[in-house]
């Protein structure tokens, strides 16, 4: 293992062991740090010799490559955490990333779906699938993700034990291995009931045949043993086509956003939305306030006695 790979590997291991960083976060940081190391090498430097100017010039290089502000901010975050770790380990006497101001990621309004579009998607899921079993699964997936706002990884990795016994609340393991309780709506529980009955039959058949029963709510044929994120993403596109909704609008993220925006428009407060979504910081949840702004504007325009439509003023 090279000198740079040793430092990167040790840092990523510390993220996993000490901070419970998600696997995708570690992979992204690993790619970012290797890109930085390659750039340093081309400049005749490495992790041990670069200074603050070197880090700043790398960020300028990233900007010149056309990388988004969010990507550049993430790369600087990886570099800062890496050099803090290196300094704490005593591999460097200083931290060259201190006091470097990075780009602030621009908050964008997430794409979402209207309630009527979600209704059509759920109805279409009951018709999407080669077999009756697949159609049962697809309805359960759609009702569950819209009722809970789960991340796609949380949805496909949900264990069967989490929903056995028709619970009103389910335990979800989210980012950083953090757990939260999420309520199940009546429609979601109704959609899960026939799917759970089918899963119990499948598991009983497997046990009688000497095979190991799947521990996942939504089993899959791959190595992971459960439905993959990619499979669910493609399934949503097929359901969207059947529902007559633009497939470009229908993603797992869009359904999560629909869950949050529809709740907020219905009167839920930001702290509740934050808890249900599993956001560590309410600032992340505040992006949904655009829905509340639109709702308030609509109330004023539609119901305020002085908000007369053109031509409706009394003579």
Secondary structure, DSSP 8 states (H G I E B T S, - for coil): --HHHHHHHHHHHHHHHHH---HHHHHHHHHHHHHHHHHHHHTT--TTT--HHHHHHHHHHHHHTT--HHHHHHHHHHHHHHHHHHHHHTS-SS-TTTT---------------HHHHHHHHHHHTT-SSSHHHHHHHHHHHHHHHHH---HHHHHT-BGGGTTT--SEEEEE-GGG-EEEEE--HHHHHHHHHHHHHHHHHHHHHHHTT-----BSSB-SSTTSB--HHHHHHHHHHHHHHHTS-GGG--HHHHHHHHHHHHHHTT--HHHHHHHHT-SSHHHHGGGHHHHHHHHHHHHHHH-TT---TT-S--
